[in-house]
């Protein structure tokens, strides 16, 4: 397993990508990120905006929109692994636990398979909170070259 640096943007070619390459990113779900996400997603559902409503639905307080939480992977994939040559073809997530304001999350992206003949990279995507896996997913990326 090769753990990559988050300090630089990568531009891997399909031949440079290896199975097991991995990157981890830490992010705290701040109020500022929450407000930006609600505005961008135009999602004012009460489960996201009202602690009272969320409690009625069995949650301790309002929860972050799931798409806002997983949107961090856009940066991870497009800037770090596979990097600037990658475009997402498909992406899938399973949400196991909710995310709340001020939660500290660890995002993990790992290369699980490479199909070099088609320039395809399959990624395993995970999000952890307090060492518990709360979201898992997978992604298929196409690695473009400068003439595509």
C-alpha positions in Angstrom: 0.0 0.0 0.0 1.3 3.4 -1.0 0.0 6.3 1.1 0.0 9.5 -0.9 0.6 13.1 0.3 -2.3 15.5 0.5 0.0 18.5 0.1 0.2 18.3 -3.7 -2.0 17.8 -6.7 -1.3 14.7 -8.7 -1.7 13.9 -12.3 -1.1 10.2 -12.7 -1.2 8.4 -16.0 -2.9 5.0 -16.2 0.6 3.4 -16.1 1.6 5.2 -12.9 -1.4 4.1 -10.9 -0.9 1.0 -8.8 -3.3 -1.2 -6.9 -3.3 -0.3 -3.2 -2.4 3.4 -3.7 -4.2 5.2 -1.0 -4.9 8.7 0.3 -6.5 9.8 3.6 -8.0 13.2 4.3 -9.3 14.7 7.5 -12.2 17.1 7.6 -14.3 18.6 10.3 -18.0 19.2 9.4 -18.1 22.9 10.3 -21.1 25.1 10.5 -19.7 27.1 7.6 -19.4 24.0 5.4 -22.9 23.0 6.5 -24.4 26.4 5.5 -22.6 26.4 2.1 -23.8 22.9 1.4 -27.4 23.6 2.2 -27.3 26.6 -0.1 -25.4 24.8 -2.9 -27.7 21.7 -2.7 -30.8 23.8 -2.3 -31.8 21.2 0.3 -33.7 22.8 3.2 -35.4 19.5 4.3 -36.2 19.8 8.0 -33.9 16.8 8.9 -31.0 19.1 7.8 -32.3 22.4 9.2 -34.2 21.7 12.4 -32.9 20.0 15.6 -36.5 19.6 16.8 -37.6 17.9 13.6 -34.5 15.6 13.6 -35.3 14.6 17.2 -38.9 13.7 16.2 -37.3 11.3 13.6 -35.0 9.7 16.3 -31.8 11.7 15.7 -30.0 13.6 18.4 -29.9 16.8 16.2 -30.1 17.8 12.5 -27.9 15.8 10.2 -25.6 16.9 7.4 -26.9 16.2 3.9 -25.3 13.0 2.7 -24.3 14.5 -0.7 -22.5 17.3 1.1 -20.6 14.8 3.2 -19.5 12.7 0.2 -18.8 15.7 -2.0 -15.4 15.9 -0.4 -14.5 12.9 -2.5 -14.7 15.1 -5.6 -11.6 16.9 -4.4 -9.9 13.7 -3.3 -10.4 12.0 -6.6 -9.9 15.1 -8.9 -6.8 16.4 -7.1 -5.1 13.6 -5.4 -6.0 10.0 -6.4 -6.2 9.4 -9.4 -5.7 13.2 -9.8 -6.1 15.8 -12.5 -6.4 13.3 -15.4 -9.4 11.5 -13.8 -13.1 11.9 -14.5 -15.7 10.0 -12.5 -17.8 7.6 -14.6 -19.9 6.2 -11.8 -20.0 6.5 -8.0 -22.0 4.6 -5.3 -22.4 5.1 -1.6 -24.0 3.3 1.4 -24.7 5.5 4.4 -24.5 3.6 7.7 -24.5 6.4 10.3 -25.5 10.1 10.2 -23.0 13.0 10.2 -23.5 16.0 12.5 -22.0 19.4 12.8 -18.5 19.4 14.3 -18.0 15.7 13.5 -14.4 15.0 12.6 -14.2 12.6 9.6 -11.5 10.6 7.9 -11.9 10.1 4.2 -10.0 7.2 2.6 -9.7 6.6 -1.2 -7.9 3.5 -2.3 -7.2 2.0 -5.7 -8.8 -1.5 -5.8 -8.5 -2.4 -9.4 -7.0 -1.1 -12.6 -8.2 -2.0 -16.1 -5.3 -0.5 -18.2 -6.7 -1.5 -21.6 -9.7 0.8 -21.0 -7.9 3.3 -18.8 -10.3 2.6 -15.9 -9.5 2.8 -12.2 -11.8 1.4 -9.6 -11.6 3.0 -6.2 -12.8 2.0 -2.7 -14.2 5.0 -0.8 -14.6 5.0 3.0 -15.5 7.6 5.6 -14.7 7.0 9.3 -15.9 8.8 12.4 -14.2 7.9 15.7 -12.6 4.8 14.0 -16.1 3.6 12.9 -16.9 3.2 9.2 -20.0 5.3 8.6 -20.0 5.6 4.8 -18.6 3.3 2.2 -18.7 3.4 -1.6 -17.0 2.7 -4.8 -16.1 4.7 -7.8 -15.1 4.0 -11.4 -12.9 6.6 -13.0 -11.6 7.1 -16.5 -8.0 8.3 -16.8 -7.7 10.7 -19.7 -4.6 11.6 -21.7 -3.9 15.0 -23.2 -5.4 14.1 -26.6 -8.8 13.0 -25.2 
